[in-house]
Amino acid sequence: MTDHTTTQGNKGALAGRETVEVYIMGKRYVMPSSLTVMKGFEYAGYTLLRGCGCRAGFCGACATVYRVGKDHALKVGLACQTKVEQDMYLTQIPFYPHHKVGYNLDELRATADQVIEIYPELSKCLGCNSCSNVCPQQLKVMKYVSHAIRGEVSAAADESFDCLMCGLCASKCPANIVHYKVAILCRRLHSKYLAKKAEHLKHRVKELDAGSFDHLLLGLMNAEKATLVEKYNQRDME
Amino acid sequence: MTYTAAMRDLIKRVEATRDARLGKDFPRMTPQEKQDVLKNHHPDFIEHEFRQARLGPNKGDRFPHELCDVLEAYPMYDCNSFRADTVDQKVDVLIIGGGGAGASAALLAHQQGANVLLTTKLRFGDANTVMAQGGIQAASKPNDSPAIHYLDAMGGGHYNNIPELVKALVTDAPLVLQWLEDLGCMFDKLDDGTMLTIHGGGTSRKRMHSARDYTGVEIMRVLRDEVLARDINVCEFSAAVELLLDEKGRAAGAVLYNMETDQYQIVQAKTVILATGGLGRLHTQNFPTSNHYGATADGLVLAYRVGAKLVFMDTIQYHPTGVAYPEQVAGFLVTEKVRGLGATPVNIDGEQFVYHLETRDVASAAIIRECARGSGLTSPSGTPGVWLDSPLIERIHGEGTIARELPAMFRQFSRFDVDMRHDPILVYPTLHYQNGGVLIGDTGETSVENLYVAGEASGGVHGRNRLMGNSLMDILVFGRRAGLHAAQKAGGMKDFAPKLSIEHVKTFVSDLEAQGIAKTVTSPILLPFRHRLNPNLQL
């Protein structure tokens, strides 16, 4: 981390701006302080391929780990959602392996032991909380894992809902748990088997199967534009 | 990066009028007022931002310059290196694109017993699908019907939508919703199973179903999990760069490009489904965009070269509420659900100037007009904007609503020290969606036999303006239809032994040369142009 390479970004863009020094994989770049880590990479000259997706905090492609200055604490963030700061030492972890798990949801049950049957390594959780500490969404990862271990599928589903499946939790786990895969199984089991089905939806599907709307729709499809305009402008609003 | 002192002062004006605005709906525009604001202020009507295509199936049609630039470009793949007898992989159904449309096509095709390959340029699931926050439309409630949904969609699209496609959308929508429920999608529900629904811009019924404000994320991660659980063949970081035809001019495969090793691969397929998304990352008219990194119109380029016609590509949807501040997240989407829950746009003086749930094109044009009038604000980085009065949500629905109903939005602004529960947020239209695309029929098939298109890459269903929640539904409706029909068709092609050809691309190159078009751009571009991606960085 002592490589004092000069900045490779466009110096013109620095004029009149507050700047910071950022170390991308140990290499120093000077860049505007208003950037996110993702734009910092691009400013430095990188063309991102892995480590860049939606660029808006939804896809989990750009998990980044970093330290700042002399602080030993390891910090995390999504590159598209994290501001650059002075003396930031960073790298991206755009991929972390999980193992292949095949299941047929239709053949599963939402029972207390179902999740642990599929992911037996759950029982080896040390309770170290490393997973929660490394979550860029600030989820209580260990808490939902505990729910999963206890067979509290719905609680695990609710607690894990904001997970983007970036994989940082799995990268830190001493028990080699793949938390985000556990989480999605819990959410799917909860939603399929524990949450009540929507009766209004069942009813609507039955009506559609019976062709209940065909006549009305055909009328609209064959209507002149003027008729459609009139009907549209006279819609009653809920 | 909290609000500056000057902005704080201006926020006081919004606070001063809030009580008076609470509970009062601003009048909706008349049809004539809508036409006026669109013609005078919507980016689609700025003539010098468009030109006529000089060649191809849409020769003479009016397209944005940025789209013409990639359509009228030379292939990145060297056609002379193509050998018809060196096929690397043979599959029944080749699906290009790994978003919601591609994933649902894969599931339906696989269910039919087809040998499927899903290839995608970035990671499986990296797509605009995950960025759909607010909801998905389906007429599932007793006071609603597919016919009412049809009318809303047609009116929203200014009656240009293709009727057969809209019918497919509105009649499949409840089936898709049930399919998702059965796959284990965690929709917002009451304890008795009733799905929660709210309004979106242009809806006459509360038809927007949601999974908090991670609706697209939830749908995508469930579909992806199902594809992986079924062990369907997925190839990531592998872009299609040309389509291949057989001796009869039918789609029969593609040239794939490994984005990491620079190697090419020839895939032969009985049917091909393009599900590559839209053009947001071309940044038309230099607008910021809410779009995913990969939205570079690749599928349009490929389809155009095999002769598939595009429709409605002169109309782009600008979402009225993109982030205008803080700078780090400029252009990001502020989901329409924020307005659905009651937040209203107000100007520098704290006055509302447009009904908060007008259709997106009208709302965007109204915001652009307000700023052009000098009643907007200027962000610290110099860009225009108006307030979106988010604290109204807590006033209308009670404290805690924003954190509960809009966790993604709340988190995004909190990360940059803006508390949208107490302070309004600054917004300006952002490039959001390509309303048009490759023309399809109601099975997803194009004018080129055995070539299907689904999702944002396709065109016709939304006419000239898409409603919120209709694209998240359309990608699944037409992804499933394309997957089903492509697999069934492939099933009937037992003695498939095509002579693969890339002559159509060579012909296209001859046309480019005949038009005297210089070889300045090669396409598909696969990744956004650097200077458009970060215009303020002068890269």
HADDOCK unambig.tbl for C-alpha pairs under 7 A between the chains (distance, minus, plus):
assign (segid A and resid 10 and name CA) (segid B and resid 538 and name CA) 6.90 0.50 0.50
assign (segid A and resid 10 and name CA) (segid B and resid 539 and name CA) 6.44 0.50 0.50
assign (segid A and resid 13 and name CA) (segid B and resid 537 and name CA) 5.56 0.50 0.50
assign (segid A and resid 13 and name CA) (segid B and resid 538 and name CA) 6.02 0.50 0.50
assign (segid A and resid 34 and name CA) (segid B and resid 328 and name CA) 6.52 0.50 0.50
assign (segid A and resid 35 and name CA) (segid B and resid 328 and name CA) 5.81 0.50 0.50
assign (segid A and resid 36 and name CA) (segid B and resid 328 and name CA) 5.80 0.50 0.50
assign (segid A and resid 43 and name CA) (segid B and resid 537 and name CA) 6.83 0.50 0.50
assign (segid A and resid 53 and name CA) (segid B and resid 126 and name CA) 5.63 0.50 0.50
assign (segid A and resid 53 and name CA) (segid B and resid 292 and name CA) 6.10 0.50 0.50
assign (segid A and resid 53 and name CA) (segid B and resid 293 and name CA) 5.47 0.50 0.50
assign (segid A and resid 54 and name CA) (segid B and resid 126 and name CA) 6.64 0.50 0.50
assign (segid A and resid 54 and name CA) (segid B and resid 127 and name CA) 6.80 0.50 0.50
assign (segid A and resid 54 and name CA) (segid B and resid 291 and name CA) 6.82 0.50 0.50
assign (segid A and resid 54 and name CA) (segid B and resid 292 and name CA) 4.14 0.50 0.50
assign (segid A and resid 54 and name CA) (segid B and resid 293 and name CA) 5.75 0.50 0.50
assign (segid A and resid 55 and name CA) (segid B and resid 292 and name CA) 6.50 0.50 0.50
assign (segid A and resid 55 and name CA) (segid B and resid 293 and name CA) 6.80 0.50 0.50
assign (segid A and resid 56 and name CA) (segid B and resid 332 and name CA) 6.26 0.50 0.50
assign (segid A and resid 58 and name CA) (segid B and resid 130 and name CA) 6.17 0.50 0.50
assign (segid A and resid 58 and name CA) (segid B and resid 131 and name CA) 6.19 0.50 0.50
assign (segid A and resid 58 and name CA) (segid B and resid 217 and name CA) 6.84 0.50 0.50
assign (segid A and resid 59 and name CA) (segid B and resid 126 and name CA) 6.36 0.50 0.50
assign (segid A and resid 59 and name CA) (segid B and resid 130 and name CA) 6.32 0.50 0.50
assign (segid A and resid 101 and name CA) (segid B and resid 229 and name CA) 6.45 0.50 0.50
assign (segid A and resid 102 and name CA) (segid B and resid 229 and name CA) 4.34 0.50 0.50
assign (segid A and resid 102 and name CA) (segid B and resid 230 and name CA) 6.40 0.50 0.50
assign (segid A and resid 103 and name CA) (segid B and resid 229 and name CA) 5.50 0.50 0.50
assign (segid A and resid 187 and name CA) (segid B and resid 184 and name CA) 7.00 0.50 0.50
assign (segid A and resid 187 and name CA) (segid B and resid 186 and name CA) 6.62 0.50 0.50
assign (segid A and resid 188 and name CA) (segid B and resid 183 and name CA) 6.97 0.50 0.50
assign (segid A and resid 188 and name CA) (segid B and resid 184 and name CA) 4.03 0.50 0.50
assign (segid A and resid 188 and name CA) (segid B and resid 185 and name CA) 6.20 0.50 0.50
assign (segid A and resid 189 and name CA) (segid B and resid 184 and name CA) 6.37 0.50 0.50
assign (segid A and resid 191 and name CA) (segid B and resid 181 and name CA) 6.96 0.50 0.50
assign (segid A and resid 191 and name CA) (segid B and resid 184 and name CA) 4.66 0.50 0.50
assign (segid A and resid 191 and name CA) (segid B and resid 185 and name CA) 5.91 0.50 0.50
assign (segid A and resid 191 and name CA) (segid B and resid 186 and name CA) 5.14 0.50 0.50
assign (segid A and resid 192 and name CA) (segid B and resid 181 and name CA) 6.51 0.50 0.50
assign (segid A and resid 192 and name CA) (segid B and resid 182 and name CA) 5.59 0.50 0.50
assign (segid A and resid 192 and name CA) (segid B and resid 183 and name CA) 6.61 0.50 0.50
assign (segid A and resid 192 and name CA) (segid B and resid 184 and name CA) 4.47 0.50 0.50
assign (segid A and resid 195 and name CA) (segid B and resid 193 and name CA) 6.69 0.50 0.50
assign (segid A and resid 196 and name CA) (segid B and resid 191 and name CA) 6.95 0.50 0.50
assign (segid A and resid 196 and name CA) (segid B and resid 192 and name CA) 5.98 0.50 0.50
assign (segid A and resid 196 and name CA) (segid B and resid 193 and name CA) 4.39 0.50 0.50
assign (segid A and resid 197 and name CA) (segid B and resid 193 and name CA) 4.99 0.50 0.50
assign (segid A and resid 198 and name CA) (segid B and resid 193 and name CA) 4.52 0.50 0.50
assign (segid A and resid 198 and name CA) (segid B and resid 194 and name CA) 4.99 0.50 0.50
assign (segid A and resid 198 and name CA) (segid B and resid 195 and name CA) 6.28 0.50 0.50
assign (segid A and resid 199 and name CA) (segid B and resid 193 and name CA) 6.91 0.50 0.50
assign (segid A and resid 199 and name CA) (segid B and resid 194 and name CA) 6.84 0.50 0.50
assign (segid A and resid 200 and name CA) (segid B and resid 140 and name CA) 6.29 0.50 0.50
assign (segid A and resid 200 and name CA) (segid B and resid 141 and name CA) 5.84 0.50 0.50
assign (segid A and resid 200 and name CA) (segid B and resid 142 and name CA) 6.77 0.50 0.50
assign (segid A and resid 201 and name CA) (segid B and resid 140 and name CA) 5.16 0.50 0.50
assign (segid A and resid 201 and name CA) (segid B and resid 174 and name CA) 6.70 0.50 0.50
assign (segid A and resid 201 and name CA) (segid B and resid 178 and name CA) 6.93 0.50 0.50
assign (segid A and resid 204 and name CA) (segid B and resid 140 and name CA) 5.96 0.50 0.50
assign (segid A and resid 204 and name CA) (segid B and resid 174 and name CA) 6.97 0.50 0.50
assign (segid A and resid 205 and name CA) (segid B and resid 174 and name CA) 6.27 0.50 0.50
assign (segid A and resid 205 and name CA) (segid B and resid 175 and name CA) 6.21 0.50 0.50
assign (segid A and resid 213 and name CA) (segid B and resid 147 and name CA) 6.97 0.50 0.50
assign (segid A and resid 216 and name CA) (segid B and resid 147 and name CA) 6.43 0.50 0.50
assign (segid A and resid 217 and name CA) (segid B and resid 147 and name CA) 5.60 0.50 0.50
assign (segid A and resid 221 and name CA) (segid B and resid 163 and name CA) 5.58 0.50 0.50
assign (segid A and resid 225 and name CA) (segid B and resid 159 and name CA) 6.89 0.50 0.50
assign (segid A and resid 232 and name CA) (segid B and resid 151 and name CA) 6.23 0.50 0.50
assign (segid A and resid 232 and name CA) (segid B and resid 155 and name CA) 6.17 0.50 0.50
assign (segid A and resid 235 and name CA) (segid B and resid 204 and name CA) 6.91 0.50 0.50
assign (segid A and resid 236 and name CA) (segid B and resid 204 and name CA) 6.81 0.50 0.50
assign (segid A and resid 237 and name CA) (segid B and resid 204 and name CA) 4.65 0.50 0.50
assign (segid A and resid 237 and name CA) (segid B and resid 205 and name CA) 6.37 0.50 0.50
assign (segid A and resid 238 and name CA) (segid B and resid 204 and name CA) 5.93 0.50 0.50
assign (segid A and resid 238 and name CA) (segid B and resid 205 and name CA) 5.13 0.50 0.50
assign (segid A and resid 238 and name CA) (segid B and resid 206 and name CA) 6.80 0.50 0.50
